[in-house]
């Protein structure tokens, strides 16, 4: 089946940068401790007036500019977030209104750190079946708003930001030729039995509060390495390629040690892994599109490249997509 293709990307970050040295003044930690265990050196934290929707809107506008399109060209917005502006309506509808692309489809996807992969796969399905022509697929988070800033094991790991891509249907972009650009293969998974390893301890129907993020890090790490390697092998098999044909892996930026361990399992050199965790920390659903936009804009990811995106998050949810640029 002809597949939709990426024609633009953009990102947005809050104004405030918080270094590990500043974190050390807030909780019992140090730059050395954080870097050794995670690879993180700094993160961006949303300030007054900066929300998930404002970051998403900025990233979306940047993606539209990159694609040479206007908001009138968009008839589908899928926004992945675990930190929406409101319980309802969907933050995607706020983005739609701000951009001025009215009347199309707009909704949120909640799959935490895997959210962008879920959103990408959903949008690709809607485009290839003719429900829409052009989509904005966005990952946006303000995770700083759900952190326990007294828990040094979690608060040092996360940051805020947004990333977006423009995805065009085969009817518009016509990438049906053999070896042409497009989404080649995707796989998604979930395992609700692992809920208690990574979750937020609040919600409208349980505590009537937002709650804080809770995580059992070492156990999440073990599941992440196994699950990500497994889903990457599935997508490679579905696409009928070998791992050495992949030009770039754009992984969820949770922890440098997870990135390294996953690459080793696939026998892929670290030089082919896009790493931004040192600059952005873990931005959950924004992580993959932020890293992708960074690598596109600095010239690493080029037309014709085979790019593998992958992520795992709370739920557990995990997934991967192989895309030819």
N, C-alpha and C positions, 0 to 999 in steps of 0.2 A: 504494500500500500504506500502511495506517495506520502511523505511526511512533511510536517511544518518545519520552518527553518528560522534561526535567529538572525535578525537583521539590525539589531542595535542593542546597546546596553548602557546602563548608567548606575550611579551610586550616590549615596549621601551619608554624611557623618555629622554628629553633633559638633559644636564648636569646642567644647572642653575636652582636653586630653588629660588623662590621669595616669601618671607613670607609676611604676612599682615603688619608687621611692616615696611618692605621696601616699600610696596604699599602706606603706609601712608606718606612716604616722597615724593611721586610722585603726589598724588591727595589728596583732602580733605576727608580723611576717617580715620578709626582706626581699630585696630584688633577687638575691642569689637563690633563695628558696623557691620563688615563683618561676624564675627562668629555668632552673634545673628540673623542676617537675612538670612544667607546662610549655616552656618556650615563649611565654607571654612577657613582653616588656612594657606595654602600655595598652590602654583601652580608651574609647571615647564614651563619655557619659552625658546623657541628655540633660539640659538645663531648663529653666523656665521658658515656656512657650514652645519647647521642642517635644513633640509627641511621635508616636508611631505613624500617625497619618501625615504629619508635616515632613518627616523623613521620607516616607513612601512617595509623597507628591514630588519632592525634589528629585529623588532617584528616577521616578517615572518621566519627569520632564527631560532629564538628562538623557534617558534612553530614547525618547522620541526625537530629540535633537540629533542624537547619534545616528538614528535610522533615517533622518530626513523626512519625518512625518509630523503631522499635527494631531491634536486630540480628536479631531473629526474622523480620522482614519481608524480609530480604535472602537471595536464593538464588543470587547470582552476584557474584563479585568479580574484576575485571580490573585488575591493577596494572601500570602502565607504569614501568619503571625500567631504567637502565643500571648502577646501583650496588646490586645486591641484597645483602641481609645475608649470604647464603651462595650458593655456586655452585648448590646445590640443598638443600632443596626451595625451591619458589617462595616469595618473600616474601609473596605474596598469602595463602598458607596460614597464615603467622604472624599476619597481620592477621585472617583468619577466626577463628582460635583465640582471639585476644585479645578480639575483639568478641563471641564466643559464638554465631556464626551457623554451626552445623556442618551438614555433609551436602550443602551446595550445591556449585556450581562455583567454583573459585578457581585462578587461574593468572596468571603474569606475561607481559608483552609487552615485547620488547626492540627498540625502534626509535629509541633515543636521544631527541633533542629532539622528534621527531615521535611519540614513544611514546603520548602521551595521545590524539592523533587516531586512531592505530591502535587503541588500547584502546576509545575511544568508538565507533568504527565496528564493531568486533568485538562489543561488548556490544549495540549497537543491533540488529545482525543476529541475535544469539541471542534477544533479547527479542521481536523482531517475528516470529520463526519459532516462538515458544512454548517455547523451551528453559528459560526462566526468566521470572519476573514482575517482580522488582525487582533492580537492580544497583547496586553501588558501583563507580564507575570512578575510579581513583586514579592520579595521577602523583606519584612521590616519588623524591627523589634526595639523596644525600650526595656530590656531585661533589668536594667538598674532599678526599675520601679518595683520589682518583685524579689529583690535580693535581701537577705538578712545581713546587714552590714556589720554585724558582730560575729558572723561565722566566717572565719578566715579561710576555711576549706572550700567555700563556694564564691564569696564575694570578689575574690581576686581573679576569678576565671572568666567573667562575663563583661560584655560591653554592649553598646547600642549602635544602630546603624540601619541602612537599607540598601538593597540592590535590586535592580530591575532589568528585564530584557523585553524586547519586542519580538514576538513570535508571529510569523505570517503563515497562513494556510497554503497548501499546495496550489490552490486555484490562483492565488495572488503571486506567490514567489516562484511557482513552476520548477521545483527542484527534483522532478521525477526521474531525471536521467540517471543512468547507472553511475554510481560514485559521486553523485551530486550532494549538495548540502542538505542537512535535515536531521531530525531526531531519528536515529537508527534503531534503537532498542531501549526499553525501560523495564525495570522490575521494582515493585514495592512490596513491603512486608510489615507486619505488626505482630506484637506478642504482649497482650494485656496482662499476662501473668507476672510480668516484671515491673508492674506499676510502682511498687514501693521502693525501687532502686533510684528513681528519678521522677520527682513530682512536685507540685505546689500544694501546700497544706491548707488550701482554702478555695472557695468558689461560691457562686450565688446560691446553689441548691443545697449546699452542705453547711457552710459556716457563715454565709452572707458577707464574706470578706474576700479580699483579693488573695491573701496568704503570701507565704514566702517559699522560695525554691528550696527543696531538700534533695540531697544526693548522697549516695554511697559510692564514692568515686572509684575505689579499686575494683568493685564488682561491675560497675558500668564500663570501665576500661576493658575488662576481659570480654564482655559481651560485644563491645564495639569492634574489637579486632577480628573476632570470629565472624560476626554478622556482616561486616563490611567486606571482608575478603570473600565470603560466600556469595553475596549479591553481585559483586563485581565479576566473579566467575560466571554467574548466570547470564549477565548481560553480554559478556564476551562471547559466550556460547550462542546466545540468541542472535547476535550480530554476525556470527561466523568469522570472527577474526581471532588473532592471537594477541596476548598482552603486549608483545613487543611492537605491535602496530599502533598502539596508542601513543599519541604525541604528548598529551598532557592529562594528568589527573587533577581535577579541581575538587578537593575534598572539603567536607565540613571542617571548619577550623576550631576544633575543640581543644586539642592537646597535641603538641608536636610529637610526643612519643606514640600516640595513636597513629598519626600520619606515617611515621617512620615504620612502625610495625606492620601496618597494612601494606605499604609499598614493598616491604621485604617478603611478605607472603605471596605477593603477585610477581616477585622478581623484577620489579620496576625500580630503576635508579632514582635517587632523591632529586636529581636534576630535572626530572620530568614531573615533579609534584609541585603545584602552586601552593606556596606557603605565605599566608598573611596573618597567622595567629599571633605573631610577635607584635604586630601593629594594631590589630583590631580586637584581640582576644576572641572569646566565643560570643558571636552575635546571633546565635540560634538560627532561625529561618533566613536571616540576612546573610549568613556566613558564606554560603556557596556563591550567590550572585555578586557579593562584594569582591570575593577573590577572583571570580571570572572577569568582572569588569576591570579590575586592577591589571590582570594579565593580558587582556585585550588592549587596554590603553597603553601599556608599556611595550607592546609589540611582541610579546612572547607568543600569544595565541594568534595565529594567522589564518586566512582563508585556505580551506583544504585540510586543515588539521583535524585529527580525530581527538575529541575531548571527552573524557569520562568525568561526570559529576557524581558524587556520592555523599551520603549523610546518614547518621543515626541519631535519634533523639528519644526523649521521654515517651513512654507508651508501653513498651518500646515500639518505635517505628523506625524503619530504615528503607533505603532505596538507592537506585543508581540509574543514570541515563547516559547513553553514548550518543554523541552528537558530532556530525561532520560540519565544520564551519564553511 
